[in-house]
Amino acid sequence: MKLLHIETGKHLYGGAQQVMYLLDGLRARGYESILACTKESAIADKATREGFRVEAMACAGEIDLEFMLRLRHLMRVEKPDVAHIHSRRGADSLGLLAAKWTSTPVVISRRVDNPETPWVAKFKYGLCDHVITISEAIKRVLISTGIDGSKITCVRSAVVPERFVPTVSKSEFLEDMELAPGSFVIAVVAQLIERKNHIGLLRALATIKDQLPTNVQVLFFGQGPLLENLQNAVINLHLESRVKFVGFRDDLHELISHVDLLVHPAKMEGLGVSLIEAAAAGVPIIGNPAGGIPEIVRDEENGLLVDCSNPGALGEAIFKLCSDDQALTRMGKLGRQLVADEFSIDAMVEGNLAVYRNLLNNS
């Protein structure tokens, strides 16, 4: 079986990292893969270094017809058994057209839970041969737009638990973050965009800032267009002594286990790979019960589910866990077990393979 994977993400996290895990798993099982991706992207560099065949090409977005023609040419020359479209930016609609033009069976991965208009959903997911969602929540969203549930399979994202072993001590981590020894660290790992709802966390912190122990510090890992707005909100809410913006860290997997609590107040979330990674590292999580978040954050097991649009409720949950060492330890252990049971690389690779095989058997 020859597989063509199409991924247009520029950075190697989230969906692009899942593609790399899948490529590794497929190669280990003897399957041939070609990766079509954008020039000067992180996944192009990594896949090339690791010996995969990479076809890097320019992609200017959804209306780049030249990108579609390049994909069509690649499919005509290589004749893959299945084309798997992993990302949305220019890949899903244009990749779908290229696949249909060349009569290539095509699978689309759906990683976000925001609903599309029915006509857009029917075009993309009605024309493709199968859809893979990373959570049951996303599957429900697609069905609600009129897509036949029989052509949708949920295959959850996965992590490698062994990656989340710290390479530095807790004291070295705190020094790197410019925090005092003995700090209790709360982290948010998300792009600085509106739907991740960082402002909701800041408002919650404002309700409890005078009650929190003085050693509690909050780190925002990530980058995005809302940085300046959020920095101003920190000042306006008088949280300068509590909150630090760390930016994107490509070594976060080596540091995350030193975080005491992860908070994920996102309004919408397909699943949340950062949550799986935190659980794998034994970090308890407070999450908003939105999208696929409840599929990784199990209330009162490996964390708490809280209405993060309610600053008082979120603040109360944070305060509760900051002062309960036994609960944190118990939740951390249960999180590690949950990842081992339900979010393994093998399960993810086999789930994708099952879709490819069924597609070819039925075509």
C-alpha positions in Angstrom: 0.0 0.0 0.0 1.4 3.4 -1.0 0.0 6.4 1.0 0.2 10.1 0.2 -0.1 12.3 3.2 -0.9 16.0 2.7 0.0 18.4 5.6 0.3 22.2 5.2 0.9 23.2 8.8 4.1 25.3 9.3 4.9 24.3 12.9 5.6 20.9 14.3 2.9 20.6 17.0 -0.7 19.5 17.2 -1.8 17.9 13.9 1.6 18.0 12.2 3.2 16.1 15.1 0.4 13.5 14.8 1.3 13.1 11.1 4.9 12.4 12.1 3.8 9.7 14.6 1.7 8.2 11.9 4.5 8.2 9.4 6.8 6.4 11.9 4.1 3.8 12.7 3.4 3.1 9.1 7.0 2.7 8.2 7.5 0.3 11.1 4.7 -1.8 9.6 6.3 -1.8 6.2 4.0 0.7 4.4 5.3 3.3 1.9 4.4 6.9 2.6 5.0 10.2 0.7 4.6 13.5 2.6 3.4 16.5 0.6 3.9 19.6 2.7 4.8 23.3 2.4 8.3 24.5 1.8 10.3 25.7 4.8 7.9 24.0 7.2 9.1 22.3 10.4 7.5 19.0 9.3 9.4 19.1 6.0 12.7 19.5 7.8 12.0 16.7 10.4 10.6 14.2 7.9 13.5 14.8 5.6 16.0 14.3 8.4 14.3 11.0 9.4 14.5 9.6 5.9 10.9 10.0 4.6 10.2 10.9 1.1 9.1 14.6 1.2 7.5 16.6 -1.6 7.7 20.2 -0.4 5.8 22.8 -2.4 4.4 26.3 -2.1 0.9 26.8 -0.8 -0.7 30.2 -0.5 -4.0 29.0 1.0 -7.5 28.0 -0.1 -7.4 29.7 -3.5 -3.9 28.6 -4.6 -4.9 26.6 -7.7 -1.2 26.0 -8.6 -0.9 24.1 -5.3 -3.9 21.9 -6.5 -2.2 21.3 -9.8 1.0 20.3 -8.1 -0.9 17.8 -6.0 -2.7 16.5 -9.1 0.6 16.0 -10.9 2.1 14.2 -7.8 -0.9 11.9 -7.7 -0.8 11.1 -11.4 2.9 10.2 -11.2 2.9 8.3 -7.9 -0.5 6.7 -8.1 -1.0 6.3 -4.4 -3.6 3.8 -3.1 -4.9 6.4 -0.7 -4.4 10.2 -0.2 -4.8 11.3 3.4 -5.4 15.0 3.9 -4.4 16.0 7.4 -4.8 19.8 7.5 -7.2 22.5 6.5 -5.1 25.4 5.2 -5.4 24.9 1.4 -5.1 21.1 1.8 -8.7 19.9 2.3 -10.6 21.6 -0.5 -7.7 21.7 -3.0 -6.3 18.3 -2.1 -9.8 16.9 -2.4 -10.2 18.3 -5.9 -6.8 16.9 -6.9 -7.7 13.5 -5.6 -11.1 13.5 -7.4 -9.5 14.6 -10.6 -7.1 11.7 -10.5 -9.6 9.1 -9.1 -7.5 8.7 -6.0 -9.4 7.4 -2.9 -9.2 10.2 -0.4 -9.5 10.4 3.4 -9.8 13.7 5.3 -8.8 14.1 8.9 -10.9 16.6 10.9 -9.2 18.0 14.1 -11.4 20.9 15.0 -15.0 21.0 16.4 -16.2 24.4 15.0 -19.2 23.8 12.8 -19.1 24.6 9.1 -22.1 25.7 7.0 -23.9 22.6 5.7 -23.1 23.3 2.1 -19.3 23.6 2.9 -19.4 20.4 5.0 -21.3 18.5 2.3 -18.8 19.6 -0.3 -15.7 18.6 1.6 -16.9 15.6 3.6 -19.6 14.5 1.1 -17.1 14.2 -1.7 -14.3 12.5 0.2 -14.4 8.8 0.7 -14.0 8.8 4.4 -13.5 11.2 7.3 -11.3 10.5 10.4 -12.1 12.6 13.4 -9.8 12.8 16.5 -12.7 12.9 18.9 -16.3 11.7 19.2 -17.3 15.3 19.7 -16.1 16.3 16.3 -17.9 13.3 14.8 -21.1 14.5 16.4 -20.6 18.0 14.9 -20.2 16.5 11.4 -23.2 14.4 11.7 -25.2 17.5 12.8 -24.3 19.1 9.5 -25.8 16.2 7.5 -22.8 14.0 6.9 -23.5 10.2 7.0 -22.1 8.8 10.2 -21.2 5.6 8.5 -18.4 7.3 6.6 -16.9 8.9 9.8 -14.5 7.1 12.1 -13.1 8.4 15.3 -9.3 7.8 15.7 -8.0 9.7 18.7 -4.7 11.5 18.7 -1.8 9.9 20.5 1.4 10.7 22.4 4.6 8.9 23.3 4.6 8.9 27.1 8.4 8.3 27.2 8.9 11.7 25.6 7.6 13.5 28.8 10.5 12.5 31.1 12.2 15.6 32.4 15.8 16.3 31.3 16.3 19.0 33.9 15.5 19.2 37.6 12.5 21.1 39.0 14.9 23.8 40.4 16.5 24.2 37.0 13.1 24.5 35.4 12.1 27.2 37.8 15.3 29.0 37.2 14.8 28.8 33.5 11.3 30.3 33.9 12.7 33.0 36.2 10.5 31.8 39.1 11.4 31.6 42.8 12.3 28.2 44.3 9.3 26.4 45.7 6.9 28.0 43.2 3.6 26.2 42.4 3.3 26.4 38.6 0.1 26.6 36.7 0.5 26.4 32.9 -1.6 27.1 29.9 -0.4 25.5 26.7 -2.2 27.0 23.7 -2.0 29.5 20.9 -2.8 33.0 21.9 -6.1 33.2 20.0 -9.6 34.1 21.0 -11.1 30.6 21.2 -8.5 29.4 23.6 -10.0 31.8 26.1 -6.9 32.9 28.0 -8.9 36.0 29.1 -11.3 33.7 30.9 -8.4 32.4 33.0 -7.1 35.9 33.7 -10.5 36.9 35.0 -10.7 33.9 37.2 -7.3 34.6 38.6 -8.4 38.1 39.4 -11.2 36.7 41.6 -8.7 34.7 43.8 -5.4 36.6 43.5 -5.6 37.8 47.1 -6.4 34.3 48.5 -3.9 32.3 46.5 -0.7 31.3 48.2 2.1 33.7 47.3 4.1 31.0 45.5 1.5 30.3 42.8 2.7 31.4 39.4 1.0 31.1 36.0 2.9 30.5 32.7 1.3 31.1 29.3 3.1 28.8 26.8 2.4 29.7 23.2 2.3 32.5 20.7 -0.4 34.3 18.7 -2.1 37.5 17.7 -3.6 38.2 21.1 -0.3 38.6 23.0 -0.4 42.4 23.4 -4.1 42.3 24.4 -3.5 39.7 27.0 -0.4 41.5 28.3 -2.6 44.6 28.8 -5.3 42.5 30.5 -2.7 41.2 33.0 -1.8 44.8 33.8 -5.4 46.0 34.1 -6.3 43.0 36.4 -3.2 43.6 38.5 -1.8 40.2 37.9 1.8 41.2 36.9 3.3 39.3 39.9 1.4 36.1 39.0 1.5 35.7 35.2 4.4 35.3 32.7 4.3 34.9 28.9 6.8 32.3 28.0 6.2 32.0 24.2 6.6 28.8 22.2 9.0 26.2 23.6 10.0 23.3 21.4 11.4 21.6 24.5 8.1 21.7 26.4 7.8 17.9 26.4 11.0 17.9 28.5 9.6 20.5 31.0 5.8 19.8 31.3 6.2 17.2 34.1 7.5 20.0 36.4 4.1 21.9 36.0 1.9 21.4 39.0 -1.5 22.1 37.2 -2.6 22.7 33.7 -5.6 24.9 33.0 -7.3 24.7 29.6 -10.2 27.2 29.4 -10.8 26.9 25.6 -14.3 27.6 24.3 -13.9 25.2 21.4 -11.4 22.3 21.1 -11.4 19.2 18.9 -9.5 17.2 21.5 -6.5 19.0 22.7 -3.1 17.3 22.2 -1.6 19.5 24.9 -4.0 17.9 27.4 -3.0 14.4 26.4 0.6 15.4 26.8 0.0 16.9 30.2 -1.9 13.8 31.3 1.0 11.6 30.0 3.4 13.7 32.2 1.2 13.2 35.2 -0.1 16.8 35.4 -3.7 17.3 36.6 -5.9 19.3 34.3 -8.7 21.8 34.8 -10.6 22.0 31.5 -13.8 23.5 30.0 -16.4 20.9 29.2 -16.4 21.9 25.5 -15.7 19.8 22.3 -13.5 16.8 22.9 -12.0 18.1 26.2 -14.1 15.7 28.4 -12.7 12.8 26.4 -9.3 13.4 28.0 -10.2 15.3 31.2 -12.3 13.0 33.3 -14.0 15.0 36.1 -12.7 14.2 39.6 -10.4 11.5 38.1 -7.4 13.1 36.3 -8.7 16.7 36.7 -11.8 18.9 37.0 -14.3 20.0 34.3 -15.4 23.5 35.0 -17.5 26.1 33.2 -14.6 28.4 32.3 -17.0 31.2 31.2 -17.8 31.6 34.9 -14.7 33.3 36.5 -15.9 32.5 40.0 -16.3 28.8 39.3 -12.9 28.5 37.5 -11.2 30.5 40.3 -12.7 28.3 42.9 -11.5 25.1 41.1 -8.0 26.5 40.8 -7.9 27.5 44.5 -9.2 24.0 45.4 -6.4 22.1 43.6 -3.6 24.5 44.6 -4.2 23.5 48.2 -4.8 19.8 47.8 -1.6 17.9 47.3 -3.3 14.5 47.7 -5.8 15.2 45.0 -3.0 16.4 42.7 -1.0 13.2 43.2 -4.0 11.0 42.7 -5.1 12.8 39.5 -1.6 12.7 38.1 -1.4 8.9 38.4 -4.8 8.5 36.9 -3.9 10.7 34.0 -0.8 8.6 33.1 -2.9 5.5 33.2 -5.6 7.0 31.0 -3.1 7.9 28.3 -1.6 4.4 28.4 -5.0 2.8 28.0 -6.7 5.1 25.4 -4.2 7.3 23.6 -1.3 5.1 22.5 0.6 5.5 19.2 -0.2 1.9 18.2 -4.0 2.4 18.6 -3.8 5.6 16.5 -1.8 4.0 13.7 -3.9 0.9 13.6 -7.1 3.0 13.6 -5.9 4.9 10.5 -4.8 1.7 8.8 -8.2 0.1 9.4 -9.8 3.0 7.5 -7.3 2.7 4.6 -7.9 -1.1 4.3 -11.7 -0.8 4.5 -11.7 2.0 1.9 -9.6 -0.1 -0.5 -11.7 -3.3 0.2 -14.9 -1.5 -0.6 -13.7 0.4 -3.7 
